[in-house]
Amino acid sequence: MDSKSYKEYLKDITAFIFDVDGVLTDSSVLVTSEGEMLRKMSTRDGFALKTAVDTGFLICIISGGKNEGVRKRLKGLGVQEISLGAHDKVSNLNALFAKHQINPENVVYMGDDIPDTPPMKLVGLPCCPQDAVPEVKAVSKYISHKNGGDGAVRDIIEQVLKVQGHWLKVFDAKYD
């Protein structure tokens, strides 16, 4: 790991990549009697995702989960790339780099569990929620003060957009 502060990366970020379970959710699932697995997501994280999309940032999801309700929610927020059922996250990440001609140094990847560590090692700003597992914290350049599903996504998006002068710019323009 380099000695550069995570804050030095914020000005150059162009894309965000997020896991779902444990990042956009609190890592728990409610299982109905029919076997459907329900997840809870923060509307504040949703506002930040929508703001980043409206500002022109690329937002991508790479998740091992396959819940189509998650896809519907994220599509509704304008998330451009959603890979569910992704068990080889590095291949998915490399495909995104190629498709969108992304410089890995300009990417935030937020994960929370061991399957996220290989792709996190390939980006400029790997980060995680406060309640991530120790192995993920060890490879993170930034650990949010917020837990997964409780504002960790908004925390990192808001920091990037504020440093780049975009936070609330699109929102304010609608009401001027």
C-alpha positions in Angstrom: 0.0 0.0 0.0 1.3 3.5 -0.8 1.7 6.3 1.7 -0.7 8.6 -0.2 -3.7 9.8 2.0 -7.1 8.6 0.7 -8.1 12.3 0.4 -5.5 12.7 -2.3 -7.5 10.3 -4.5 -10.9 12.0 -4.2 -10.2 14.7 -6.8 -9.5 12.2 -9.5 -12.3 9.7 -9.0 -14.5 9.2 -12.1 -16.3 5.9 -11.2 -17.7 4.1 -8.2 -18.1 0.4 -7.8 -20.1 -1.1 -5.0 -20.9 -4.5 -3.6 -24.5 -4.9 -2.4 -24.8 -7.1 0.6 -22.9 -5.5 3.5 -22.3 -2.2 1.6 -25.7 -1.0 0.3 -27.4 -3.3 2.9 -26.6 -4.1 6.5 -25.5 -7.7 5.4 -28.6 -9.3 6.7 -31.5 -10.8 4.8 -35.1 -11.5 5.8 -36.3 -14.8 4.4 -40.0 -15.1 3.7 -41.9 -18.4 4.0 -41.6 -18.7 0.2 -37.8 -18.4 0.4 -37.6 -14.9 -1.0 -34.7 -13.0 0.5 -35.5 -9.4 1.3 -32.9 -6.6 1.8 -33.1 -3.1 3.3 -31.3 -0.2 1.7 -30.8 3.3 2.9 -32.7 6.1 1.0 -29.8 8.4 1.9 -27.4 6.1 0.0 -29.9 6.1 -2.8 -29.9 9.9 -2.9 -26.1 10.0 -3.1 -26.1 7.3 -5.9 -28.7 9.3 -7.9 -26.8 12.5 -7.3 -23.5 10.9 -8.6 -25.3 9.5 -11.6 -26.9 12.9 -12.4 -23.5 14.6 -12.1 -22.0 12.2 -14.7 -20.1 9.6 -12.6 -20.1 6.0 -13.7 -21.8 3.8 -11.0 -21.3 0.1 -11.1 -22.5 -2.8 -9.0 -20.7 -6.1 -8.7 -22.5 -8.5 -6.4 -22.6 -12.2 -5.8 -26.3 -11.9 -4.9 -29.0 -12.4 -7.5 -32.0 -10.6 -6.2 -33.9 -8.9 -9.0 -35.5 -6.5 -6.6 -32.0 -5.1 -6.0 -31.5 -4.6 -9.8 -34.9 -2.9 -10.1 -34.1 -0.5 -7.2 -30.6 0.4 -8.6 -31.9 0.8 -12.2 -34.5 3.2 -10.8 -31.7 5.3 -9.4 -29.9 5.3 -12.8 -27.1 3.0 -11.9 -25.5 2.2 -15.3 -23.8 -1.2 -14.7 -25.3 -3.9 -12.5 -23.6 -7.3 -12.4 -25.5 -9.7 -10.1 -24.5 -13.3 -9.5 -20.9 -12.2 -10.0 -18.7 -14.8 -8.4 -15.5 -13.8 -10.3 -15.5 -10.1 -9.3 -12.1 -9.5 -10.9 -13.3 -10.6 -14.3 -16.4 -8.3 -13.9 -14.1 -5.4 -12.9 -11.7 -5.9 -15.8 -14.7 -6.0 -18.2 -15.9 -2.7 -16.8 -12.4 -1.2 -17.1 -12.3 -2.2 -20.8 -15.9 -1.3 -21.7 -15.8 2.1 -20.2 -12.1 2.8 -20.7 -11.6 3.4 -17.0 -8.3 4.2 -15.4 -8.3 1.9 -12.3 -6.5 4.7 -10.3 -9.7 6.8 -10.7 -12.0 4.2 -9.2 -13.6 3.8 -5.8 -14.5 0.2 -4.9 -16.4 -0.4 -1.7 -16.6 -3.9 -0.4 -17.2 -5.5 2.9 -16.2 -9.2 2.8 -13.4 -11.5 1.5 -14.7 -11.9 -2.1 -14.2 -8.1 -2.5 -10.5 -8.1 -1.6 -9.1 -9.2 -5.0 -10.9 -6.5 -7.0 -10.2 -3.9 -4.3 -6.5 -4.4 -4.8 -6.9 -3.3 -8.4 -8.4 0.2 -7.9 -7.0 3.5 -6.8 -9.3 3.9 -3.7 -10.5 0.7 -2.1 -12.7 1.4 0.8 -15.2 -0.3 3.1 -17.9 0.3 5.7 -17.0 0.5 9.4 -18.4 -3.0 10.0 -16.5 -4.8 7.2 -14.4 -7.9 8.0 -10.8 -7.4 9.1 -9.4 -8.7 5.8 -11.2 -6.0 3.8 -10.2 -3.3 6.3 -6.6 -4.4 5.8 -6.7 -3.6 2.0 -8.8 -0.5 2.4 -7.3 3.0 2.0 -10.5 4.4 3.6 -12.8 2.9 6.2 -16.0 4.8 6.5 -17.3 5.8 10.0 -20.7 4.4 8.8 -21.8 0.8 8.6 -23.0 -1.0 5.5 -26.6 -0.1 4.7 -26.4 2.8 7.0 -24.7 5.6 5.0 -21.3 4.2 4.1 -22.1 4.6 0.4 -23.3 8.2 0.8 -20.2 8.9 2.9 -17.7 8.1 0.2 -19.8 9.6 -2.7 -20.4 12.8 -0.8 -16.7 13.2 0.0 -15.8 12.8 -3.7 -18.5 15.1 -5.0 -17.7 17.8 -2.4 -14.0 17.7 -3.2 -14.8 18.0 -6.9 -17.4 20.7 -6.4 -20.4 18.7 -7.5 -22.2 18.0 -4.3 -25.8 19.3 -4.6 -24.9 21.3 -7.8 -27.4 19.3 -9.9 -30.0 19.3 -7.2 -29.7 23.0 -6.6 -29.9 23.8 -10.3 -33.3 22.2 -10.4 -34.6 24.6 -7.8 -32.9 27.9 -8.7 
